[in-house]
Amino acid sequence: MATTLKGKAGNDTLTGGDDVIIGFGSSSLTVDELPNVDSSATTAKVTLNADTTSYTASTSMLTIDGGLVSGAIEIVGNAKANKIFAGDFGSTLNGGGGNDVIYNFGDEDALQIVGNFTASVVGEDVTFKVGSTANAITLKDFTATTFNVNGDEYTISEGSFTKK
């Protein structure tokens, strides 16, 4: 039996059920005691509603799709390798650790990287290696010509990532 919860205003809690389909706005949602949910699943994905203004990934979330968001949004990933799809209206993106891939990065978007980083340009991708760890953030399918990283502006010039 499928259980469907369509939350409106306020915080919603769903307990029980077998297969769960969830739709929610900018309020929070708690889901407990679901027998067929694997918190280590590799396909955990959320598609954010148009009115969402901020989203922080749970520990099991892998893919965060902000493509439908109708305004600026702040998206924070988790320690896993996230795929984050930015919206079209000036997103602030924080991968939260892990080897993240960010899609649709535009001129109005801002990337927050904690610690020192190096950047390399390979083909159509920009990859940021963070500190001395193996963690990296890769920008794919971006439309940006300038990049706001930690409040500084960068450009791609002759295959290199250069601070303005």
For each residue, the residues with C-beta under 8 A, 3 or more apart:
1: 17 18 19
2: 17 18 19 20 21
3: 14 16 17 18 19 20 21
4: 20 21 22 23
5: 12 14 20 21 22 23 24 29
6: 23 24
7: 10 12 22 23 24 25 27 29
8: 25
9: 25 27
10: 7 27
11: 27 28 29 30
12: 5 7 24 27 28 29 30
13: 29 30 31 32
14: 3 5 17 20 22 29 30 31 32
15: 32 33
16: 3 33 34
17: 1 2 3 14 20 34
18: 1 2 3 34 35 36
19: 1 2 3 36
20: 2 3 4 5 14 17 31 34 37
21: 2 3 4 5
22: 4 5 7 14 29 31
23: 4 5 6 7 49
24: 5 6 7 12 27 29 49
25: 7 8 9 49 51 52
26: 49 51 52 53 54
27: 7 9 10 11 12 24
28: 11 12
29: 5 7 11 12 13 14 22 24
30: 11 12 13 14
31: 13 14 20 22 34 37
32: 13 14 15
33: 15 16
34: 16 17 18 20 31 37
35: 18
36: 18 19
37: 20 31 34 41
38: 41
39: 59 60
40: 60
41: 37 38 44 60
42: 62
43: 62 63
44: 41 58 60 61 62 63
45: 61 62 63 64 65
46: 55 57 61 63 64 65
47: 65 67 68
48: 52 55 64 65 66 68 69 73 75
49: 23 24 25 26 52 68 69
50: 68 69 70
51: 25 26 69 70 71
52: 25 26 48 49 55 66 69 73
53: 26 71 72 73 74
54: 26 73 74 75 76
55: 46 48 52 64 66 73 74 75 76
56: 76 96
57: 46 61 64 75 76 77 78 82 96
58: 44 61 78
59: 39 78 79 80
60: 39 40 41 44
61: 44 45 46 57 58 64 77 78 80 82
62: 42 43 44 45 80 81 82 83
63: 43 44 45 46 82 83 84 85
64: 45 46 48 55 57 61 75 77 82 83 84 85
65: 45 46 47 48 68 85
66: 48 52 55 69 73 75 84 85 86 87 91
67: 47 85 86 87 88 104
68: 47 48 49 50 65 87
69: 48 49 50 51 52 66 73 87 89 91
70: 50 51 87 89
71: 51 53 87 89
72: 53 87 89 90 91 92 108
73: 48 52 53 54 55 66 69 87 89 91 92
74: 53 54 55 91 92 93 94
75: 48 54 55 57 64 66 84 86 91 92 93 94
76: 54 55 56 57 94 96
77: 57 61 64 80 82 84 94 95 96 97 98 100
78: 57 58 59 61 82 96 97 98
79: 59 96 97 98
80: 59 61 62 77 98
81: 62 98 99 100 101
82: 57 61 62 63 64 77 78 95 96 98 100 101
83: 62 63 64 100 101 103
84: 63 64 66 75 77 93 95 100 101 102 103
85: 63 64 65 66 67 102 103 104
86: 66 67 75 91 93 102 103 104 105 106 109
87: 66 67 68 69 70 71 72 73 91 104
88: 67 104 106
89: 69 70 71 72 73 108
90: 72 106 108 109 110
91: 66 69 72 73 74 75 86 87 106 108 109 110
92: 72 73 74 75 109 110 112
93: 74 75 84 86 102 105 109 110 111 112
94: 74 75 76 77 111 112
95: 77 82 84 98 100 102 113 137
96: 56 57 76 77 78 79 82 100
97: 77 78 79 135
98: 77 78 79 80 81 82 95 135
99: 81 134 135 136 137 138
100: 77 81 82 83 84 95 96 136 137 138
101: 81 82 83 84 137 138 139 140
102: 84 85 86 93 95 105 111 137 138 139 140 142
103: 83 84 85 86 139 140 141 142
104: 67 85 86 87 88 141 142 143
105: 86 93 102 109 111 139 142 143 144 147
106: 86 88 90 91 109 142 143 144
107: 143 144 145 146
108: 72 89 90 91
109: 86 90 91 92 93 105 106 144 148
110: 90 91 92 93 148 149 151
111: 93 94 102 105 128 137 139 147 148 149 150
112: 92 93 94 149 150
113: 95 117 128 130 137 149 150
114: 130
115: 130 131
116: 130 131
117: 113 128 129 130 131 149
118: 128 129
119: 126 127 128 129 149 154 161
120: 126 127 129 161
121: 125 126 156 159 160 161
122: 125 127
123:
124: 140 141
125: 121 122 138 139 140
126: 119 120 121 138 139 142 147 156 161
127: 119 120 122 136 137 138 139
128: 111 113 117 118 119 136 137 138 149
129: 117 118 119 120 135 136
130: 113 114 115 116 117 133 135 136 137
131: 115 116 117 135
132:
133: 130
134: 99
135: 97 98 99 129 130 131
136: 99 100 127 128 129 130
137: 95 99 100 101 102 111 113 127 128 130
138: 99 100 101 102 125 126 127 128
139: 101 102 103 105 111 125 126 127 142 144 147
140: 101 102 103 124 125
141: 103 104 124
142: 102 103 104 105 106 126 139
143: 104 105 106 107
144: 105 106 107 109 139 147
145: 107 155 156
146: 107 153 154 155 164
147: 105 111 126 139 144 153 154 155 156 161
148: 109 110 111 151 152 153 154
149: 110 111 112 113 117 119 128 152 154
150: 111 112 113
151: 110 148
152: 148 149 163 164
153: 146 147 148 163 164
154: 119 146 147 148 149 161 162 163 164
155: 145 146 147 161 162 164
156: 121 126 145 147 159 160 161 162
157: 160 162
158:
159: 121 156
160: 121 156 157
161: 119 120 121 126 147 154 155 156
162: 154 155 156 157
163: 152 153 154
164: 146 152 153 154 155
